[in-house]
């Protein structure tokens, strides 16, 4: 996998109508057939999947069409901070993106 964008900032509107700022790392395999998005800075909790869906929607209409092939197999990972400030990976693969 190769890193296309690291800590790329983007803005999205969450499912409650609040504008949020987050970052994404975009990884692809050499042929560009598969890609992994690593979302950072999303609020977590009971609505984590809804937050990730809205963030992915914003990326789909924003920078992703310029970075990825239209037929890409996309996987989404959401990283959330732990209490002591380290990052713990929480994998979230959205059904429409797998």
Buried (B, 14 or more C-beta within 10 A) or exposed (E): EEEBBEEBEBEBEBEEEEEBEBBBBBBBEEEBEBBBBBBBBBEBEEBBEBBBBBBBEBBBEBBBEEBBEEEBEBBBBBBBEEEEEEEEEEEBBBEEBE
